Amino acid sequence: MSGHEAPLNNGVAHKSDEVLPFVEDDYGGVIVEMKTPMDPKCFVSSLRCSFAEWRLQGKKGIWLNLPLTHVNLVEPAVKEGFRYHHAEPTYLMLVYWIPEDVSTIPLNASHRVRVGAVVLNQNEEILVVQEKYGTLCGSDIWKIPTGIVDEGEDIFAAAIREVKEETGIDTEFLEILAFCQTHESFFAKSDLFFICLLRPTSFDIQKQDLEIEAAQWMRFEDSASQPITHKNDLFEVIHKICSMKMEKSYTGFSTKPITTFFDDKLGYLYLNKQDMKYPIS
């Protein structure tokens, strides 16, 4: 047992005057991940000791990752100057800026990312659904399948998944036709909505009962003639783009796998290959 550690009481370590466990981030700050339960008073003592050490080292932003098992440390951390940054199902992240100048800690994610899937078959029919919930519930309006992109999920993969989940139809991604940005959409977050074109590889609809009231293949001209198409800008533009696509007079953005220059991770670049002067593989 070290000189700074008292005996355990109900499995909670009592430490004081020790720097909290941390790793350095890439921007002159530290990330503290509390994995061992800790008494709040000892936590505050160690936190103050850590601040003194980090100031001497010239550290800037402090990220404090508290798992749900450490909720007893939230209040003392806030009283010591930490503020909330974001929350996930398994942890709460708090932050603290040490220097006296303006904080450069980035804000939490500002956007929610959604996809809409345009699925057209060879009979000039479009796959449409009616939802059990939401603003269009009970309106008899037919719309394209839509949904939220999951964490760590690519845009094109989300479109394929949403169509499969809502209608049972298998598809392959072709292009991003367009996207739009709106604000104050979801708990003050902005919204990025990507409209994707997919080709069906199966045709037998098996709708999802939980969220979908009905699903069908509808003649494209019937979908375009719905009253809402002429009242809602988004509906109208989507149908116009689809019409141009069927006439082969519009080109969207297809995917190209890439590795990012800053962390060498695989990603996807969306680009208009058709109109490029030089071919790209």
Contacts in CASP RR format, 6 or more apart in sequence:
PFRMAT RR
TARGET T0000
AUTHOR 0000-0000-0000
METHOD contacts of the structure
MODEL  1
MSGHEAPLNNGVAHKSDEVLPFVEDDYGGVIVEMKTPMDPKCFVSSLRCS
FAEWRLQGKKGIWLNLPLTHVNLVEPAVKEGFRYHHAEPTYLMLVYWIPE
DVSTIPLNASHRVRVGAVVLNQNEEILVVQEKYGTLCGSDIWKIPTGIVD
EGEDIFAAAIREVKEETGIDTEFLEILAFCQTHESFFAKSDLFFICLLRP
TSFDIQKQDLEIEAAQWMRFEDSASQPITHKNDLFEVIHKICSMKMEKSY
TGFSTKPITTFFDDKLGYLYLNKQDMKYPIS
1 7 0 8 1.000
4 15 0 8 1.000
4 16 0 8 1.000
4 17 0 8 1.000
4 18 0 8 1.000
5 13 0 8 1.000
5 14 0 8 1.000
5 15 0 8 1.000
6 14 0 8 1.000
6 15 0 8 1.000
7 14 0 8 1.000
8 14 0 8 1.000
9 39 0 8 1.000
11 37 0 8 1.000
12 37 0 8 1.000
12 38 0 8 1.000
12 39 0 8 1.000
13 36 0 8 1.000
13 37 0 8 1.000
13 38 0 8 1.000
13 39 0 8 1.000
13 42 0 8 1.000
14 38 0 8 1.000
14 39 0 8 1.000
14 42 0 8 1.000
15 38 0 8 1.000
15 42 0 8 1.000
15 45 0 8 1.000
15 46 0 8 1.000
16 41 0 8 1.000
16 42 0 8 1.000
16 45 0 8 1.000
16 46 0 8 1.000
16 49 0 8 1.000
17 45 0 8 1.000
17 46 0 8 1.000
17 49 0 8 1.000
18 46 0 8 1.000
18 49 0 8 1.000
19 46 0 8 1.000
19 49 0 8 1.000
19 50 0 8 1.000
19 53 0 8 1.000
20 32 0 8 1.000
20 34 0 8 1.000
20 46 0 8 1.000
20 47 0 8 1.000
20 50 0 8 1.000
21 32 0 8 1.000
21 33 0 8 1.000
21 34 0 8 1.000
21 35 0 8 1.000
22 30 0 8 1.000
22 31 0 8 1.000
22 32 0 8 1.000
22 33 0 8 1.000
22 50 0 8 1.000
23 30 0 8 1.000
23 31 0 8 1.000
23 33 0 8 1.000
24 30 0 8 1.000
24 31 0 8 1.000
25 31 0 8 1.000
25 61 0 8 1.000
25 63 0 8 1.000
27 60 0 8 1.000
27 61 0 8 1.000
27 104 0 8 1.000
28 58 0 8 1.000
28 59 0 8 1.000
28 60 0 8 1.000
28 61 0 8 1.000
29 54 0 8 1.000
29 59 0 8 1.000
29 60 0 8 1.000
29 61 0 8 1.000
29 62 0 8 1.000
29 63 0 8 1.000
30 54 0 8 1.000
30 59 0 8 1.000
30 61 0 8 1.000
30 62 0 8 1.000
30 63 0 8 1.000
31 63 0 8 1.000
31 65 0 8 1.000
32 50 0 8 1.000
32 62 0 8 1.000
32 63 0 8 1.000
32 64 0 8 1.000
32 65 0 8 1.000
33 65 0 8 1.000
34 64 0 8 1.000
34 65 0 8 1.000
34 66 0 8 1.000
34 67 0 8 1.000
34 70 0 8 1.000
34 73 0 8 1.000
35 67 0 8 1.000
37 69 0 8 1.000
37 70 0 8 1.000
38 46 0 8 1.000
38 70 0 8 1.000
38 73 0 8 1.000
40 72 0 8 1.000
40 73 0 8 1.000
40 75 0 8 1.000
40 76 0 8 1.000
41 76 0 8 1.000
43 73 0 8 1.000
43 76 0 8 1.000
43 77 0 8 1.000
44 76 0 8 1.000
44 80 0 8 1.000
47 76 0 8 1.000
47 77 0 8 1.000
47 80 0 8 1.000
48 80 0 8 1.000
51 98 0 8 1.000
54 62 0 8 1.000
54 98 0 8 1.000
55 98 0 8 1.000
58 98 0 8 1.000
59 98 0 8 1.000
60 97 0 8 1.000
60 98 0 8 1.000
60 99 0 8 1.000
60 104 0 8 1.000
61 95 0 8 1.000
61 96 0 8 1.000
61 97 0 8 1.000
61 98 0 8 1.000
61 103 0 8 1.000
61 105 0 8 1.000
62 82 0 8 1.000
62 95 0 8 1.000
62 96 0 8 1.000
62 97 0 8 1.000
62 98 0 8 1.000
63 85 0 8 1.000
63 93 0 8 1.000
63 94 0 8 1.000
63 95 0 8 1.000
64 77 0 8 1.000
64 82 0 8 1.000
64 93 0 8 1.000
64 94 0 8 1.000
64 95 0 8 1.000
64 96 0 8 1.000
65 91 0 8 1.000
65 93 0 8 1.000
66 73 0 8 1.000
66 74 0 8 1.000
66 77 0 8 1.000
66 91 0 8 1.000
66 92 0 8 1.000
66 93 0 8 1.000
66 94 0 8 1.000
67 90 0 8 1.000
67 91 0 8 1.000
68 90 0 8 1.000
68 91 0 8 1.000
68 92 0 8 1.000
71 92 0 8 1.000
74 92 0 8 1.000
74 94 0 8 1.000
77 94 0 8 1.000
78 84 0 8 1.000
78 94 0 8 1.000
80 96 0 8 1.000
81 96 0 8 1.000
82 94 0 8 1.000
82 95 0 8 1.000
82 96 0 8 1.000
83 94 0 8 1.000
83 95 0 8 1.000
83 96 0 8 1.000
84 92 0 8 1.000
84 93 0 8 1.000
84 94 0 8 1.000
85 93 0 8 1.000
85 94 0 8 1.000
85 95 0 8 1.000
85 105 0 8 1.000
85 108 0 8 1.000
86 93 0 8 1.000
86 108 0 8 1.000
86 109 0 8 1.000
87 93 0 8 1.000
95 105 0 8 1.000
97 103 0 8 1.000
97 104 0 8 1.000
97 105 0 8 1.000
109 189 0 8 1.000
110 189 0 8 1.000
110 190 0 8 1.000
111 181 0 8 1.000
111 189 0 8 1.000
111 190 0 8 1.000
111 191 0 8 1.000
111 192 0 8 1.000
112 148 0 8 1.000
112 185 0 8 1.000
112 186 0 8 1.000
112 189 0 8 1.000
112 190 0 8 1.000
112 191 0 8 1.000
112 192 0 8 1.000
113 148 0 8 1.000
113 149 0 8 1.000
113 155 0 8 1.000
113 158 0 8 1.000
113 192 0 8 1.000
113 194 0 8 1.000
114 146 0 8 1.000
114 147 0 8 1.000
114 148 0 8 1.000
114 149 0 8 1.000
114 191 0 8 1.000
114 192 0 8 1.000
114 193 0 8 1.000
114 194 0 8 1.000
115 146 0 8 1.000
115 147 0 8 1.000
115 149 0 8 1.000
115 155 0 8 1.000
115 158 0 8 1.000
115 159 0 8 1.000
115 162 0 8 1.000
115 193 0 8 1.000
115 194 0 8 1.000
115 195 0 8 1.000
115 196 0 8 1.000
116 144 0 8 1.000
116 145 0 8 1.000
116 146 0 8 1.000
116 147 0 8 1.000
116 159 0 8 1.000
116 162 0 8 1.000
116 193 0 8 1.000
116 194 0 8 1.000
116 195 0 8 1.000
116 196 0 8 1.000
117 127 0 8 1.000
117 144 0 8 1.000
117 145 0 8 1.000
117 146 0 8 1.000
117 159 0 8 1.000
117 160 0 8 1.000
117 162 0 8 1.000
117 163 0 8 1.000
117 171 0 8 1.000
117 196 0 8 1.000
117 198 0 8 1.000
118 126 0 8 1.000
118 144 0 8 1.000
118 177 0 8 1.000
118 195 0 8 1.000
118 196 0 8 1.000
118 197 0 8 1.000
118 198 0 8 1.000
118 238 0 8 1.000
118 242 0 8 1.000
119 126 0 8 1.000
119 127 0 8 1.000
119 144 0 8 1.000
119 145 0 8 1.000
119 163 0 8 1.000
119 169 0 8 1.000
119 171 0 8 1.000
119 198 0 8 1.000
119 199 0 8 1.000
119 200 0 8 1.000
120 126 0 8 1.000
120 127 0 8 1.000
120 197 0 8 1.000
120 199 0 8 1.000
120 200 0 8 1.000
120 220 0 8 1.000
120 242 0 8 1.000
120 245 0 8 1.000
120 246 0 8 1.000
121 127 0 8 1.000
121 200 0 8 1.000
121 203 0 8 1.000
121 217 0 8 1.000
123 217 0 8 1.000
124 219 0 8 1.000
124 220 0 8 1.000
124 221 0 8 1.000
124 246 0 8 1.000
125 217 0 8 1.000
125 218 0 8 1.000
125 219 0 8 1.000
125 220 0 8 1.000
126 144 0 8 1.000
126 217 0 8 1.000
126 218 0 8 1.000
126 219 0 8 1.000
126 220 0 8 1.000
126 223 0 8 1.000
126 242 0 8 1.000
127 144 0 8 1.000
127 145 0 8 1.000
127 163 0 8 1.000
127 167 0 8 1.000
127 169 0 8 1.000
127 200 0 8 1.000
127 205 0 8 1.000
127 215 0 8 1.000
127 216 0 8 1.000
127 217 0 8 1.000
127 218 0 8 1.000
128 142 0 8 1.000
128 143 0 8 1.000
128 144 0 8 1.000
128 215 0 8 1.000
128 216 0 8 1.000
128 217 0 8 1.000
128 218 0 8 1.000
128 223 0 8 1.000
129 142 0 8 1.000
129 143 0 8 1.000
129 144 0 8 1.000
129 145 0 8 1.000
129 166 0 8 1.000
129 167 0 8 1.000
129 207 0 8 1.000
129 212 0 8 1.000
129 213 0 8 1.000
129 214 0 8 1.000
129 215 0 8 1.000
130 136 0 8 1.000
130 138 0 8 1.000
130 140 0 8 1.000
130 141 0 8 1.000
130 142 0 8 1.000
130 143 0 8 1.000
130 212 0 8 1.000
130 213 0 8 1.000
130 214 0 8 1.000
130 215 0 8 1.000
131 137 0 8 1.000
131 143 0 8 1.000
131 211 0 8 1.000
131 212 0 8 1.000
131 213 0 8 1.000
132 210 0 8 1.000
132 211 0 8 1.000
132 212 0 8 1.000
132 213 0 8 1.000
133 211 0 8 1.000
136 143 0 8 1.000
137 213 0 8 1.000
138 213 0 8 1.000
139 228 0 8 1.000
141 226 0 8 1.000
141 228 0 8 1.000
142 216 0 8 1.000
142 218 0 8 1.000
142 223 0 8 1.000
142 226 0 8 1.000
143 235 0 8 1.000
144 195 0 8 1.000
144 238 0 8 1.000
145 162 0 8 1.000
145 163 0 8 1.000
145 166 0 8 1.000
145 167 0 8 1.000
146 162 0 8 1.000
146 193 0 8 1.000
147 158 0 8 1.000
147 162 0 8 1.000
148 158 0 8 1.000
149 155 0 8 1.000
149 158 0 8 1.000
150 158 0 8 1.000
153 161 0 8 1.000
154 267 0 8 1.000
154 268 0 8 1.000
155 176 0 8 1.000
155 194 0 8 1.000
155 196 0 8 1.000
155 268 0 8 1.000
155 270 0 8 1.000
156 173 0 8 1.000
156 176 0 8 1.000
156 196 0 8 1.000
156 255 0 8 1.000
156 268 0 8 1.000
157 173 0 8 1.000
159 171 0 8 1.000
159 173 0 8 1.000
159 194 0 8 1.000
159 196 0 8 1.000
159 198 0 8 1.000
160 171 0 8 1.000
160 172 0 8 1.000
160 173 0 8 1.000
160 198 0 8 1.000
163 169 0 8 1.000
163 171 0 8 1.000
163 198 0 8 1.000
164 170 0 8 1.000
164 171 0 8 1.000
165 208 0 8 1.000
166 207 0 8 1.000
166 208 0 8 1.000
166 211 0 8 1.000
166 212 0 8 1.000
166 215 0 8 1.000
167 205 0 8 1.000
167 206 0 8 1.000
167 207 0 8 1.000
167 208 0 8 1.000
167 212 0 8 1.000
167 215 0 8 1.000
168 202 0 8 1.000
168 204 0 8 1.000
168 205 0 8 1.000
168 206 0 8 1.000
168 207 0 8 1.000
168 208 0 8 1.000
169 200 0 8 1.000
169 202 0 8 1.000
169 203 0 8 1.000
169 204 0 8 1.000
169 205 0 8 1.000
170 200 0 8 1.000
170 201 0 8 1.000
170 202 0 8 1.000
171 198 0 8 1.000
171 199 0 8 1.000
171 200 0 8 1.000
171 201 0 8 1.000
172 198 0 8 1.000
172 199 0 8 1.000
172 201 0 8 1.000
173 196 0 8 1.000
173 197 0 8 1.000
173 198 0 8 1.000
173 255 0 8 1.000
174 196 0 8 1.000
174 197 0 8 1.000
174 198 0 8 1.000
174 199 0 8 1.000
174 254 0 8 1.000
175 196 0 8 1.000
175 197 0 8 1.000
175 251 0 8 1.000
175 252 0 8 1.000
175 253 0 8 1.000
175 254 0 8 1.000
176 194 0 8 1.000
176 195 0 8 1.000
176 196 0 8 1.000
176 197 0 8 1.000
176 252 0 8 1.000
176 253 0 8 1.000
176 254 0 8 1.000
176 270 0 8 1.000
177 195 0 8 1.000
177 196 0 8 1.000
177 197 0 8 1.000
177 238 0 8 1.000
177 241 0 8 1.000
177 242 0 8 1.000
177 245 0 8 1.000
177 250 0 8 1.000
177 252 0 8 1.000
178 195 0 8 1.000
178 237 0 8 1.000
178 238 0 8 1.000
178 241 0 8 1.000
178 252 0 8 1.000
179 192 0 8 1.000
179 193 0 8 1.000
179 194 0 8 1.000
179 195 0 8 1.000
180 192 0 8 1.000
180 193 0 8 1.000
180 195 0 8 1.000
180 234 0 8 1.000
181 190 0 8 1.000
181 191 0 8 1.000
181 192 0 8 1.000
181 193 0 8 1.000
182 190 0 8 1.000
182 191 0 8 1.000
182 193 0 8 1.000
183 190 0 8 1.000
183 191 0 8 1.000
184 190 0 8 1.000
185 191 0 8 1.000
195 238 0 8 1.000
195 241 0 8 1.000
197 245 0 8 1.000
197 252 0 8 1.000
203 217 0 8 1.000
205 215 0 8 1.000
205 216 0 8 1.000
205 217 0 8 1.000
207 214 0 8 1.000
207 215 0 8 1.000
220 239 0 8 1.000
220 242 0 8 1.000
220 243 0 8 1.000
220 246 0 8 1.000
223 229 0 8 1.000
223 239 0 8 1.000
224 239 0 8 1.000
224 242 0 8 1.000
224 243 0 8 1.000
226 235 0 8 1.000
228 235 0 8 1.000
229 235 0 8 1.000
229 236 0 8 1.000
229 239 0 8 1.000
230 236 0 8 1.000
241 250 0 8 1.000
244 250 0 8 1.000
251 272 0 8 1.000
251 274 0 8 1.000
251 275 0 8 1.000
252 272 0 8 1.000
253 270 0 8 1.000
253 271 0 8 1.000
253 272 0 8 1.000
254 270 0 8 1.000
254 271 0 8 1.000
254 272 0 8 1.000
254 273 0 8 1.000
255 268 0 8 1.000
255 269 0 8 1.000
255 270 0 8 1.000
256 268 0 8 1.000
256 269 0 8 1.000
256 270 0 8 1.000
256 271 0 8 1.000
256 273 0 8 1.000
256 280 0 8 1.000
256 281 0 8 1.000
257 266 0 8 1.000
257 267 0 8 1.000
257 268 0 8 1.000
257 269 0 8 1.000
258 266 0 8 1.000
258 267 0 8 1.000
258 268 0 8 1.000
258 269 0 8 1.000
259 265 0 8 1.000
259 266 0 8 1.000
259 267 0 8 1.000
260 267 0 8 1.000
271 280 0 8 1.000
273 279 0 8 1.000
273 280 0 8 1.000
END
